[in-house]
Amino acid sequence: MNGSNGFLHSFVLYFFGWAFVLFGLLTVDLEHPKKFIEGLIEIVKAPDYLLTDYVQVGGLSAAFFNAGVLMLVFAHILKLLKMPITGISYASILTIGGFALFGKNIFNVWPIPLGVFLYSLYRGEPLQRYIYIGYFGTALSPFVSYVAFTLHANFFVRLFVSYLTGIVVGFFLPSLASHSLTLHKGYNLYNVGFTCGLMGTVIAAILRAYGVRIPTQSVWGGGNNLVLSAFLFSLFVFVFLIGWFSNGRSWKGYGKLIKHGGRLLTDFVILEGLPLTLMNLGILGTVSTLYVLAVGSELNGPTVGGIMTVAGFAALGKHPRNSLPVMAGVTLATITNSFKLASPNNVLAALFGTTVAPIAGEFGVLWGVITGFLHNALVNNVGFLHAGFNLYNNGFAGGLVAVFLIPIIKAVHKREDL
């Protein structure tokens, strides 16, 4: 890596975190500054299982500050570990930041990566080998909060038990994630989300077997479309321009990028370089934001989280050619079923459902639309299984879609190499 590329990597890796932190601080109510601190406290104390909009719970400034801080901390950990910055780095950091708007916070994210770290020690292998599993494994952070704030015990006992259970979950996550990948063959980009869905299902089943009632909730805010669209469009246009100028102010090479199927691990930073990756990131981020606005939905914690996740995976497998057919399939399903286009069910399925974009990338638009159609049905019926403890509900559903659909595609196309 030459000096200019190294600087660009460092700048972009931290850019998103700083952008979110500054946006959070700039939106603080100066007449009532205490609301910012109170909002952070409410975010930490909130029951974080799906669906919990931190913008609604703690306010715009607190939610974005929480997300920005987590992106900066997790990005800096990569630097301390001297990890090479590739597509999976951007995917993990932006996914953490996105979900830090509806489920991950500065209290509940640490035990699971710590468990992964202990697993690496147990195996006698470097943490670098498993670090991204720990990052994506924060999908189960709501379980940490659930134990911490619902257990009938004093505060220190609750804190100890919540972190201990999170560490145990993290310890077994790498082994399970490795096995899960063999099930969907890499056609579900949110592999750890699929794994966490399985773990969340087991956890919820055990709790229910002992009579523990896990309540459901849906906190969905609105009213911030103007300010958030201005922020997001500025963010993604800026990132696109960085890539475009770094690419010699041209589209050269982008056609090659979108020819990739996207199957795990298709790392665009390694394969096509950072400039083209940033252009792709800016395009998909903008397209995702436009989709939310076009269907008349709200830009809030969950939808901005979805947009950031799509943008993050624009460095690791997603591009317009394989993502848009899936979004079209989800939308088509919504038009014909009982959900509304602007409903959380549709919008989040359309954004996060691009986890199965590699199916469209490998087998064409028609299969992409079918995949999106099927995903819409599954994602709205699997959340009960893990009780919302797995924030990557679409990753869980996407894994099931791929496990079901790939053998069918294999039979139709008479292919044995899938």
Secondary structure, DSSP 4 states (H G I P E B T S, - for coil): --HHHHHHHHHHHHHHHHHHHHHHHHTS-TTSTHHHHHHHHHHHHS--SSSB-HHHHH-HHHHHHHHHHHHHHHHHHHHHTT----HHHHHHHHHHHHHTTTT--TTTSSHHHHHHHHHHHHHT--GGGTHHHHHHGGGGHHHHHHHHHHSSS-HHHHHHHHHHHHHHHHHHHHHHHHHHHHHHTT--S-HHHHHHHHHHHHHHHHHHHTT-------B---S-HHHHHHHHHHHHHHHHHHHHHHTTSS-TTHHHHTTS---SS--HHHHH-HHHHHHHHHHHHHHHHHHHHHTT---SHHHHHHHHHHHHGGGTT--HHHHHHHHHHHHHHHHHSSS-TTSHHHHHHHHHGGGGHHHHHHH-HHHHHHHHHHHHHHHTTSHHHHTT--S-HHHHHHHHHHHHHHHHHHHHHT-S--
